[in-house]
Structure formats: C-alpha cells, structure tokens
Amino acid sequence: MRIPSRFAPVLFGALLSVIMVGIVSAFVLATSRGIDAEFPAQWFRSCLTTWPVAFPTVLLVAPWVRRVVGRVTA
C-alpha cells in the first residue's frame, strides 16, 4: 500500500513531529526526573500531551523554514 504523493507534506510533518516529540520528551524527563520504573508511562503521557501541539506546529512552520533555507543557501 502506498500513500498518494499529495499527502507527503502531512506525512512528513507527522513523522517528524512524532520523532522529535519522542526524543525531546524522553530527554527532558530523563534529565529532570531521572529514569525509573515509572519512566515509560511518564514518557508515553508526555508524548500524548505534546504531540498535538508539535504536529500542527511542524505543518505550519516547515514551509517557512524551507523558504528561509532556500534564501540563505547557494
């Protein structure tokens, strides 16, 4: 099964935001609270609460970032 290319920007935003939320929330939790038996549950809750903010932000900001990068690179 392949996803139509017209959905590429949305898929890009979804994947990028999932990866970033997972990494950043794990890092913040580990440095602020440490890693213990509750870490996986806390990390999962953190991801669930931050991804709804990260996903639309990536969708809105990515086109602007691409334009800026295009202007400042040769």
C-alpha positions as CSV (number, residue, x, y, z in Angstrom):
1,M,0.0,0.0,0.0
2,R,1.3,3.4,-1.0
3,I,0.2,6.8,0.2
4,P,-0.6,9.3,-2.6
5,S,2.2,11.9,-3.0
6,R,-0.2,14.8,-2.3
7,F,-0.2,13.7,1.3
8,A,3.6,13.9,1.5
9,P,3.8,17.2,3.4
10,V,1.3,15.9,6.1
11,L,3.1,12.6,6.4
12,F,6.4,14.4,6.7
13,G,5.0,16.6,9.4
14,A,3.5,13.6,11.3
15,L,6.7,11.6,11.2
16,L,9.0,14.5,12.0
17,S,6.8,15.6,14.9
18,V,6.5,12.0,16.3
19,I,10.3,11.5,16.2
20,M,11.0,14.9,17.7
21,V,8.4,14.6,20.5
22,G,9.6,11.2,21.4
23,I,13.3,12.2,21.6
24,V,12.8,15.6,23.3
25,S,10.3,14.3,25.8
26,A,12.5,11.4,26.8
27,F,15.5,13.7,27.2
28,V,13.6,16.2,29.3
29,L,12.1,13.6,31.5
30,A,15.4,11.7,32.0
31,T,17.3,14.9,32.9
32,S,14.6,16.4,35.1
33,R,13.2,13.3,36.9
34,G,15.6,10.5,36.1
35,I,14.9,7.1,34.7
36,D,13.0,4.8,37.0
37,A,10.2,2.2,36.8
38,E,7.6,5.0,36.0
39,F,9.7,6.4,33.1
40,P,8.0,4.6,30.2
41,A,4.5,5.6,31.4
42,Q,5.5,9.2,32.1
43,W,7.2,9.3,28.7
44,F,4.1,8.0,26.9
45,R,1.9,10.5,28.7
46,S,4.3,13.3,27.8
47,C,4.3,12.3,24.2
48,L,0.5,12.1,24.1
49,T,0.1,15.6,25.5
50,T,2.8,17.3,23.4
51,W,2.3,15.7,20.0
52,P,-1.0,17.6,19.4
53,V,1.0,20.8,19.7
54,A,4.0,19.7,17.8
55,F,2.2,18.2,14.7
56,P,0.3,21.4,13.6
57,T,3.4,23.5,14.5
58,V,5.5,21.4,12.1
59,L,2.9,21.7,9.4
60,L,2.7,25.5,9.8
61,V,6.5,26.2,10.3
62,A,8.1,23.7,7.8
63,P,7.2,25.7,4.6
64,W,8.6,28.9,6.1
65,V,11.8,27.1,7.2
66,R,12.2,25.7,3.7
67,R,11.9,29.2,2.2
68,V,14.4,30.6,4.7
69,V,16.9,27.8,4.0
70,G,16.4,28.4,0.2
71,R,17.2,32.0,0.6
72,V,20.3,31.6,2.7
73,T,21.9,28.7,0.8
74,A,23.6,28.8,-2.6
